């Protein structure tokens, strides 16, 4: 509120201060006793109550992230004949008050595409710091102009979710906003690069929060093993899961020789049999990705903000085979549409499978001894 929104208001005030006659403060712009603007950033909806002047304007910035009780408090204050409300936000969440407002006749709806922005139309910086043609083209190359991210972030439209979409963009956005809960085990999920343009990724989970990545390219198995051991010592990792298919097997062997307890993650293996499971899967990969889907949909986990991760999580599709099993598309199929391998997402999925107890030592996975 102070560093971004009110800072922008301060710039406007300096250019137009003669219209106000008083100084602007950190989150307060007084004009007269009954004419003023205040900025609030709070977890207490009660602070929005009690405003009942004749002329009142409420503004919610980043409105999709504003909790329902604040919308209720605002509506309770809009009792005067000249009360107005403005909600501003990105159309990334396909539920909640902001989304519902776009379906309601009580609101005037305005959608602004990046393609319509003055900076883009005139191809120069009319509004400093805003969108540019270069940014749009980089997003087109990165996301593709048919993706949910392109529709929401560039076109300014709510993205329709296909029936075969595994993970919805809204679930990932919610996980980005969810306060992290870092109590619990520290887990490392490792996806080892198979090809020259792929990346080796270490995904670090702290409790229910995906906290950070370590990324490397053109690494030998000894380099990957050394990096894993460095992260273990640095962060006090409790469990490590490593993709054992392909050259990952060499990394697993070297970690074992170094005395590291390793959970071997074989995506092509049969799914883990769980008593409560009502869905069947074609392999362990599909089961692990479905677990990530479930945890995101139910709000069980929080994610660090990472555009590449967001794109990789929302790209995969799934289907049902002739045996009624859920089949998540392969890494190669995802890579064809994404333009790169979903290495961050895979590493995150491996770590989450260990975090939630899907992959454990008790299920026949090999361990040398505890770290």
N, C-alpha and C positions, 0 to 999 in steps of 0.2 A: 504493500500500500504506500509506504513512504518512499521507497527507492525507485519504484517504477511508475505507478499511476499518478501519485501526487507530484512526482518529479516532472512528469509531462505537463500537468496542470500549472506547475510553477513556471515552465517555459512560456506557456500561453499568457500567464498573468504578467510576466515581465513586459510582454509586448502590448498588453491591453490593460495595464494597471490603472490607468486613468478612469476606467469605467467603474472601478470598485472603490477606490478611495481609502482602502485599508490594506494592511499587510496580509500576506498569505503565510500560514503556519504549516507545520509538518503535515497535518491531516485536517486542517480547519481553514476555511476561507470565509471570514465574516464580511458582510456587506452592510447589514443593519440588524436590528434586534430580531426581526422576523424573516430576514433574508440572509441565508448562509448555506455553505456546503460543508459537510463533514465526511470523512472517510473512516470506515470501520473494517477491521479484520479481526474476527472473533469466533469463538466456539460457542458463544452464549446467544441464543436466538432472542432472549429477552431484551437485548440491547437494541433490537430493531423495532421495539414496541414504543408507543407513546408519542409518535410523530403524527400530529393531527392538525397541521396548519392548513389554511385554505388552499394554498398552492404547494404541492409536494411532488417531488420527483425522486423515485427510488431507482438506483442503477445497480445491477448485479454484473460484475465483470467475471469472466471465466465461469459463466452461469451453470454449465453442466456439472461442475463440481460443488455447487452450493447445495447443502443438505435440505431435504423437504421441510424441516421445521422452520428454516429461515424464509422460505417461500410463504409458509402459513403466517408467520409473524408479519411479513411485509403486507400480505393481503389484508390482514386485520387492521393495519394502519391506513389503508386506502379508503377511508370513509368520506373524505371531502369530495365535493363535486369536481374539483380540478386536480385530482391526484392521478399521477401517471407512473408507469413502470417501464423500465428498459432493461432487457436481459441480453447480454453480449457473450458469445462463446463460439467454439468450434463444434461442428456437428459430428462428433465422434462417438457419442453415447446414444444408443437407440432405445433408451428408456428414461424414465424420470421426468421431472417437471419441465426441463428445457425442451426435451423431445416432444412432450405432450403439448407444449405451447404452440408448436408448429402444426399441430393437428386441430387446434382450438379456434373457434370463430371469435373468441374474446381478444385475440391478439392480431396486430398487424405484423406480417412476417416480411423480413428483408434478408435475402441471401446475397452475399457478395463473393463473387469468384475472384481468385487471384488474377485471372485473365482480364478482368475489368478494372484492375487497379490502375490509377494514374501513372505510377512508376513503370508499369508494364506497357500500357498503351503508348506512352510518350518515350519509352525506353531511356529514361533518365530519372535521377533521384528527385522527385517532386516532394515526397515525404521521406525524410532521412530515416534509415533503419528499417523501412518497410520492404515488402516483397520486390524482387527484381526478375527480369526475364531469365537471367543466368540461374537463379534459384529454381525457377519453374522447369527449365530444361534439365537441370541436374536431377530434380525429382522425377521427371518423366523417364529419364534414363535409369534411375534407381528403382522406382516403384512400378513403372509402366502406367499408361493412361487408362487402364481398365481396372486398376486395383482399388480396394476400399480406401486405402490411404490417400490415393490421388483424388478420389471423389470427395472425401471429407476435408483434406488439408488444402487442396488446390481449387476445386470447384465450389467448395462451400456447401456441399449437399450431404444429407444423411445417406450413408452407404447402405444399400440393400444387401442383406446377407444371403448368399446362396445356400440352398439346402445341403450341399455337399461341402460347405466350408467347415473345417474342423474347429478352429478357434476364432471367435468373433473379435473384431477390433475393439468394441466397447469393453469387453472383459479385460483386455490388456490395458486399455486406458484406465480402467478402474483400479487395476493392480498397481499402476504407476502412481496413483493418488493415495492408495491405502497406506496408512502409517506403518512403518516396518516393525515387526516383532522379531527381535534378534536373539531372544532367549531360546536355547536349544542347541543341538549339535551343529558343528561347523563341518560342512560337507563340500567336497570338490567333485564336480562332474567334468570329465576330460574327454573331448572329442579330438582324436588324432588325425591330422591331415593325411589324405591318401594321394593327392595329386598336387602338382606344382602351384596351381592358382587357389587351392584350398588353404584354410588356416587351421592351425592347431589352437583349440580354445579350452581354457580352464574356467569353469563357472563356479563361483564361490557362493555357497548358500550359508547364511547365518540364521539359524532357526527357520522361520517361514519366509525369510526375505532373501531374494537373489540380490547380492550386494555388489559384485564386481566381476569383471572378466580379466583374464590374462590372455593375450592373443600373440601368436607367433607364426611366422611363415618360413618355409624352406628350412625346417628344423629336422635334424637327425634324431633318431630314437634316443640317443644319449642326451641330446639337448632337451628333449621333452621330459625325460626322466629327471634331469637336473632341475628343470623349472618346477616340476611338481614337488620335488623334495624341498626346494627353496620356499614355495608357498606354504607347504606343510609346517615348516619351522617358523615362518613369519607369522602365520595366523593361527597356529595351534589346531590344525584340521583334525577332526575325529575320524572321518571316513572318506575314502577315495574310490570313485567308480571310474574305470577307464574302458573306453571302447576297445574291445579286444580283437575286432575283425581287421584283417589286413595287417598293416605295419604296427597297429596298436598292440599286437601280440608281443612285439619286441619291447615296447615300452613297459608292458606288464611284467615281462621277465626281468627287465633291468630293475624295476621298482622292487620286485620280490627279492632279488639278489641284494638290494640295499636294505632289506628288512622292513619294507613298507607293506602294511596290510592293504590289499587291493581287492576290490569287488570287480570281477570281470563282467563287463556289460556286452553281451552278445545279442545284438538286435535281431538276428535271424533265428534265435532260439525259440522254442515253444513258449507260449505265454505262461505266466505263473498262475497256478491254480489257487484261487481264493474262495473260501466258503461263501462269502457274501456276494461274489461276482455274478451278475445276471446277464452280462454281455460276454460274448466269446470273440476272440481275436485270432487273426491268421498267424501272428508272430509276436514276439516280445516288443518289437519296435512299435507296433500299433497300440499295444497295451500301455506302454510308457507314454506315448503321445496322448492317448485318451485320458490318462491320469492327469496330465498337464491341463488338458481341456477341462476336466472336472474341477480341478482345484482353482482354475481361473474363473470358471462360471460361478462357483459357489463362494468365491472371495476368500479362499483359504490361504492365499499367498500374496505377497507384495513383490513388485519388480522394480529394480532400478530403471531409470529412464534411459532407453537406448533405442534409437530409431532403427538400427539394423535388426536388433532383436525383435522389435515390434513387427517389422516387415516379415521376418522369417517365421514368426509364430502364426501370423495371419494368412500366410500363403498356402499351406498344405490343405489338400482336400482328402475326403475319405469316401469309401463306398462299402457296399455289402456284397460279399461273394456268394457263390451258389450254395455254400454251406451255412449261410446266415452269419458269417463272421465279419466283424469290422476290419477293414483294410485301409490303413493310412498309406497314401502314396509314398513311393520310395524316395530316397534322397536324390537319386538321379533325375526322377520326374520333377521334383521340386526345383532342382537346379536349372532344368530346361526353361521353366517359366519365370523363375526368379532372376536368372542370369548369374547366379553364384550359388555356392553350396551353403545350406542353412547351418553353418557350424556353431554359431552362438546358441541357436535354438536347441540343437541336438545336445550340446554340453549342458544347457539348462535343464533339459528333459531328463538326462541321465541323473543329474544331481537331485532333481525333484523326486525321481523314482526311489532313490535311497532315502531321502528326507521323510517321505510319507510311509516308508516301510514296505513298499512293493518289492524292492530288491534288498535282501538281507543275507547274512552269512548262513542262516538256518536253511535257506533254500538251495543249498548245495554249491554255493559260490566259493571259490577258493580264497583262503586267507592264510598268510604266513604267520604273523603275530601282530599284536596291537602296536599302533604307532607310539 
